[in-house]
């Protein structure tokens, strides 16, 4: 899928997360159902940010900034959920749980 000259992938398979982002089943807000999904943001060596949704396998995009990556992943989630609805498939539960650990080097 192409969005404003940006390649966004939402194929149906594997990933991981940290931030919370709201998404809506209905873009116009009429009878919208709100869901939250964990988003994993990863800084890349070239300065860009990759955003992934662990609960929606294969739903990944990127942005020049963290904010842009979040904007794009929200759109990608909305489109992913539209496809699930069109195919009559259920929306996966986000069961992500993240913790940080400290290790000695």
Secondary structure, DSSP 4 states (H G I P E B T S, - for coil): -EETTEE-EE-S------EEEEEESSTT-TT--EEEEEEEEEE-TTS-EEEE-TTSTTEEEEESSHHHHHHHHHHHHHHHHHHHHHTTPPPPP------------
